[in-house]
């Protein structure tokens, strides 16, 4: 009788265990992936936060970390490394103050409209964070660009992101609209336009470094015929930035092109044919039919490119090594150079400032642009 009761108890225990496993099978299957994510992503993220609050120094038999609080961040924003991160700031003159006043008027009008139309505490706080970041960048730009200062890595990165992504989107949209037309050999052009995306960023950088060589490159005879042998794009800040931007645009425009082309070809064809029969022009068809159909996809592809553009490092590193001076150095390259010089705390601080800027920018773009484009669906 005792043995039978023990067997029954074991059977009930086994059934309860099997039932528990069935009930939590989803969590059990996901658990290995969660553990790997914690080990290889979240744990280094937490360690790097602590590292950004410390000073790293080599010591006998290893290294030493000294906790210094927010000193690395203060040094980048207000201290000895301000020229590197924000640039060499100059006092604002009357024209710059006028531009800043116009900017603030637009911002206050935007916040006022939101407060009257659909106010929520979370939304208003989010807009204040976006405004704070945008205001800091605008002030840094006004204190360097027109005031005669020197731009830091923050403004250089913003230049790559804003101008680069805008140019890539416009060119990619134009190519997508062209290849969506019934033109001859359009399949060939689709393949050709997609090829640059398959080249690694380092390969793109070395290719443009060769093409831009004013002495031995393939365009050297052209520059010699134009009398430009004594000029070098690598010695001028904006020409060097432009060369980096051209290389990045050449590589990433195909991504925008292929996504927008798929969106254009999936638009309702019956509406387009009906509009043509009614005598609508190409611009009217694009404005009233094509753009509303592809706007959500366009917003999403720009968001993806914004995230990637903030991480640009290979092209400026190989093409210009961040020069001349710091003219072409992005925030990612800034962090890498600090790490290479064993300033691990400063490198982590730059990385987290980049994380803050990119997160706020992309979240703002998603909330104010991508979600707005979804109203076309």
N, C-alpha and C positions, 0 to 999 in steps of 0.2 A: 504493500500500500504506500509506503514511504517512497519507494523507487518510482512508482507511477506518478506520485505527486511531484517529484523532482523533475521527471521527464516533461510533465505537463507545464511546470513552471518555466523550464528551458524553452519549450515550444512557444509559450506566450511571449517570453522575452525576445525570442528570435523574430516572431511576427511583429512585435512592437518596433523592433529595430528596423526591419524591412519596410514597415509602414512609414517610419520616420525618414528613411532614406528616399522612399518614393515621394514623400511630401516635400523634401528639400533637395530633390535631385537637380533642379535648375541651379541652385546656389552652389551645390557641390561641383557641378560641371564648370561653373564660372570661376570657382575659387583658385585654380592654378593660374589662370590669366591675371586675376587680381593680385596674387602674390608676386608674379613676375613684374607687373606694373608698379607695385609698391617698391620692389627692389631696384628696378632700373630707371624709374622715372620720378616717383614722388620722393623717395629717400634722397637721391642726389639733389632734388630741388630744395629740400629742407636743409641739407648740409650746406648748400651754396648760400642760403639765406644767412646762416651763421658765419660763413666765410666772408660775406660782404660786410660783416660787422667786426672783422678782425684784421690784424696786420700779420701777414705771412712773412716768416724769415727762416732762412736755413740755419740749422744749428748742428752741433756735433752729433753725428749718428742719426740725423733726421731733420725735422723742422719744428718750428715753434709758432703757435698761434696766440696772439695777444689781443684780447677783446678791447676794442676802441669805440664801440657804439656806432653812431652815425657819422663818424669822422670821414669815412670814404665818400659818403654822399655829400657831406658839406664841402669837401674838397672839390668835388665835381661841379657843384652848383654855385658855391660862393668863394672857394679858396683857390689854391695854386693851380688846380686843373680846370678852372672855369674856362680858360681860353681854349682848352682841348674839347670840352663838351659843349659849351654854349657859344664860345667864340670870344674875341676881344670886343667888348661892348663899349660903345661911345655914348655920350649924353645925347638925348633926343633934341633935335632942333624943332623950330616951328612947323615945317612941313610934315615931319614925322608925327608930331602931336596932333596935327589936323587929321592925318590918316588914321591914327589910333582913335581919335574921337569919332570918326565915321564908323570904324569897326565896332566900337562900343555901342553906338546908336543902333546899328543893325542887330547886335546881340541882345540889347535890351528890348527892342521891338519883337524879336523872336521869342524871348522869354515871356514877354507880356502877352503875346498871342496865345502861347501855350497855357498860361495861367488862366486866361479867360475861357479858352475853348474846352480843354480837357485836363484839368489839373489833378495830378496825383502826387503824393509825397515822394514815392520812389522815383517816378519819372522826373520830378523837378530836381531831386538830388543828382540823378544821373546826368541831367543837362548841366547842372552846375559843375560837375566833374569835367564834362566835355568842354565847357566854356573856360574853366581854369587852365586846362592843358592848351587849348587853342590860344588863349590870351598870352600865356607864357611864350609860346612859339612866335606869335605875332610881335611881341615886345622884343624878343631876341633878334628877329628878322629886321625890325625897324632900327635897332641899335647897332646893326652890323652892315646890312646891305646899303641903304642910302646914306647912313651916317659915316661911312668910311671905316667901319670896323672890319674884323676878320671873322669869317663864319667858322663855327665849330662843327663837330661831327653830327650834332642833332639836326642842324639846318641842312647839312649835306644829305643826310638820310631822308629828311622831308622832301628835298628836291628830287632825289631818286624815286621816292614813293609817289608824290603828287604828280610831278611832270611825267615821269616814266610810265606810270600806270595809265594816265590820261592819254598819252600818245599811243601806247600799245592798244588801248581800247578803241580809239578812233581808227587806227590803221587796220586792226583786226576786224572791226565792223565793216569797213569799206571793202576789204578783201572778201569777207563773207558774203556781202551783198553782190559783189562782182561774180563770185564763183557760184552763186545761187541762180544766176541768169543762164539761159540756154546758149552759152558761147561755145565756140569750138575749142576742143582740148581742155575742157574745164577739169576733168579728172586728173590730167597731168599737172595742172597748176595746183590742184589741191594737195597732191603729193609733194610738189616742190615747196609749197608754202609751209608744209608741216615738218620738213627736214630739219630746220634749225633747232627744234625742240628736242631732237634726239642727240644733239651734241652736248657734252658735259660743259658746265660753266668754265672750268679751267681751259678746256679746248677752245671755247669761244674767246676767252681772254687772250690766249696765245695767238689765235688767228688774227684778232684785231690789233694785237701788238705788232704783228708782222705787216698787216695791211697799212697801219698808220706810221710805219717807219719812213720818215721823210728823206732818209739817205739811201737805203737799200731796198725798201719795199717796192711792191709792184706799181704803186702810184708815184714813185720817186721821179720818173721822167716827166710826168704831168706837172708835179710841183716845181721841177727845175724849169720847165717851159714857162711857167707862170712867175718865175723869179722868187719862189718861196723856199729856196734851199737854206737860207739863213734863219728861217722861222721854224720853231718846233712847238707842236700843240702841247707837249708835256711840260713846258715851262710856264704856261698860263693856266690859272686856276679854272676859269670857266670853259676853256677849250678842253682841258683834261676831263672835267666833269661831263662835258658834252660827249666826249669819246666813250666814257664809261656808260653813259646813258644810251648811246647808239648800240653798243655791244649788248646791253641788257634788253633793249627793245628788239633787236634782231633775234635774240634767243626766245623771248617770251611772247612776242606777238602771235606766233603760230598757235599757242595754247588758247588765247582769246579767239582767234580765227576759227579754230575747229569747233569750239563749243558754240559760238554764235551761228556758225554755218548749220550745225545740227538743229538749233532752235529755229532758224529761218526756214529750213526745209520741212519742219514739222508744223508750221503755221497753217491755218485753214485755207486750202487752195481755192475753195469755192467762193470765199469772200473776195480774194484777190481777182479771180476771173470776173466776178460780178462787178467789181469796181472798175475794171478795165472796160467792160462792156458799157458802163455808164459814162465813160470818157474821163475817168480820174487820171491825173498825172502820176508819174512815178513818185514824186515827193508826197502827194496826197495819200497814195497807197502806203508809203512807208510811215507817214505820220499817224494815220488813222487805223491801219490794220497791222502792219509788220511790227512797229515799235511796241504797241500794247501787247502783242503776242509774245515778244521776246524780252520785254522789260524785266520780268522776274529772273530769267536766266542771265541777262546782262548784269543785273545787280549782284547776283551770286558769283559770277565769274570775276567781277571787279573785286569783290570781297576776298576771294581766294588769292588774287594777285596782290592785294594789299598785304596780306599775311606773308606771302613769299617775298615781296619787295623789301620789307623791313629786315630781312635776313641776308641781303646782298653782301657778299664778301669776296667771292672768288675773282670776279672781274676787276674790281679796284685793286685787289691785292696783287694780282699777276700783271695787270696792265700798267699800273702807275705806282704800286707799293704805297698807296695812300697819298702820294705827292701830286704836285709840288707842295712841299710842306705838309699840311694836313688837308689840302683842298679837296681831295677825292676820298677821304677816309670816312667810311660809314661807321655807324655805332657798333655793328658786329665786328668790323675790322679793328675798331678802337679797343673793344674788349679782348680780341685775340692778341693784339700787340701788347696790351697790359699783361695778359697771361704769359706771353712769351718772355717778357722781362721779369717774370716771377713776382709781379704785383698781383697776386691772386685775389686779394681783397678788393682792390680797385677794379679788377676785371669783373668780379662778381657784381660789384655795385653798378658798373656800366650795363651789365647784362640785365639787372633788375630794373634799371631806369628804362632800358629798351623794352622790357616786358610791359612796363606800365604804359609807355607811350603807344606801343603797338596794340595792346589790349583795349585801351580807351578809344583809340582811333577806329579799330575794327568794330568794337561794340557800338560806337556812335554811328558808324556807317551802316551797320546792320539795322539799328533801330530807326534811323532817320531816312535811310534810302532803300535798303532791301525790303523792309516791311512795307514801305510806301509803294514800291513797285508791285507788290502782291495784290494791290487793289485792282490791277488790270486783269487778274485771273477770273 
